[in-house]
Amino acid sequence: MSDRPSDAALWASVSDTLRRTVLPELSDPEARAATIQLIALAVYAGRRGIDPARRRSDELSEALGGAAGQDVMRSCIAVLADPHHRILHVIREILGGHLDDDLEVESAMLQAINGQVPNG
């Protein structure tokens, strides 16, 4: 057990400080927008966790089996381009799940783009 705060806890502290202390004091629209974007960045940084690229590549490679080849994403594109490929729906489902995961983690950034103070 460590007394060291986690990265998520540190970023939550940054987000909370910006949200409660800095943002209420800003009347300049550009400064408010920049602070909202910084809040979003802090929320995103605290949520994003480890890079999922290797796990995702392995998951797709396993689903592709012998069709995986050297370039997994190129193989996925070939499957998606063939409406009759036997694993089309499997690959589409896996990639859809990856997209859903990314959108969940990146929702704070999307809120900030729309000028909303992100949740979290």
C-alpha positions in Angstrom: 0.0 0.0 0.0 1.3 3.4 -1.0 0.6 6.8 0.4 1.3 8.3 -3.0 -1.9 9.6 -4.6 -2.9 8.0 -7.9 -2.8 9.9 -11.2 -6.6 9.9 -11.3 -6.7 11.5 -7.8 -4.2 14.2 -8.9 -6.2 15.0 -12.0 -9.5 15.0 -10.1 -7.9 17.6 -7.8 -6.8 19.8 -10.7 -10.3 19.5 -12.2 -12.0 20.3 -8.9 -9.8 23.4 -8.3 -10.4 24.8 -11.7 -14.1 24.1 -11.5 -14.7 25.5 -8.0 -12.0 28.2 -7.6 -11.0 29.5 -11.0 -14.0 29.2 -13.3 -16.5 31.2 -11.1 -14.1 34.1 -11.1 -13.8 34.4 -14.9 -16.0 36.8 -16.9 -13.9 36.9 -20.0 -15.5 34.4 -22.5 -12.1 33.3 -23.9 -10.7 32.7 -20.5 -13.8 30.7 -19.5 -13.6 28.6 -22.6 -9.9 27.9 -22.0 -10.6 26.9 -18.4 -13.5 24.6 -19.4 -11.1 23.0 -21.9 -8.5 22.5 -19.1 -11.1 21.0 -16.9 -12.0 18.6 -19.7 -8.4 17.7 -20.2 -7.9 17.0 -16.5 -11.1 14.8 -16.4 -9.9 13.0 -19.6 -6.4 12.4 -18.2 -7.8 11.0 -15.0 -10.1 8.6 -16.8 -8.0 7.4 -19.7 -6.0 4.7 -18.0 -3.4 2.6 -19.8 -3.1 2.7 -23.6 -5.6 0.1 -24.9 -3.9 -0.2 -28.4 -2.0 -3.5 -27.7 -5.0 -5.2 -26.0 -7.3 -4.1 -28.9 -4.9 -5.3 -31.5 -4.6 -8.7 -29.8 -8.4 -8.9 -29.5 -8.8 -8.2 -33.2 -6.0 -10.5 -34.2 -7.6 -13.3 -32.2 -11.0 -12.7 -33.9 -9.3 -12.7 -37.3 -7.4 -15.9 -36.7 -5.4 -17.0 -39.7 -6.7 -14.0 -41.7 -4.9 -11.5 -39.3 -1.7 -11.1 -41.3 1.0 -8.6 -40.4 -1.2 -5.5 -40.3 -4.2 -6.3 -38.1 -6.1 -3.0 -39.0 -5.6 -3.6 -42.7 -7.0 -7.1 -42.3 -10.0 -5.6 -40.4 -10.6 -3.2 -43.3 -10.6 -6.0 -45.7 -13.1 -7.9 -43.6 -15.3 -4.8 -43.3 -15.2 -4.2 -47.1 -16.5 -7.7 -47.8 -20.2 -7.8 -46.9 -20.1 -11.6 -47.1 -17.1 -12.2 -44.9 -17.8 -14.9 -42.3 -16.5 -12.7 -39.4 -17.8 -9.3 -40.6 -20.3 -9.0 -37.7 -17.7 -10.1 -35.1 -15.1 -7.5 -36.2 -17.8 -4.8 -36.5 -19.0 -5.6 -32.9 -15.4 -5.5 -31.5 -14.6 -2.2 -33.2 -18.0 -0.8 -32.1 -17.1 -1.7 -28.5 -13.7 0.1 -28.9 -15.5 3.2 -30.2 -18.0 3.1 -27.3 -15.1 2.8 -24.8 -13.3 5.8 -26.4 -16.4 7.9 -26.4 -17.1 7.2 -22.8 -13.5 8.2 -21.8 -13.5 11.2 -24.1 -16.9 12.5 -23.2 -15.4 15.3 -21.1 -13.6 16.6 -24.2 -16.8 16.5 -26.3 -18.7 18.4 -23.6 -15.9 21.1 -23.5 -16.1 21.5 -27.3 -19.7 22.4 -26.8 -18.9 24.9 -24.1 -20.2 22.7 -21.3 -18.3 22.2 -18.1 -17.6 18.4 -18.1 -19.0 16.1 -15.5 -16.5 14.4 -13.3 
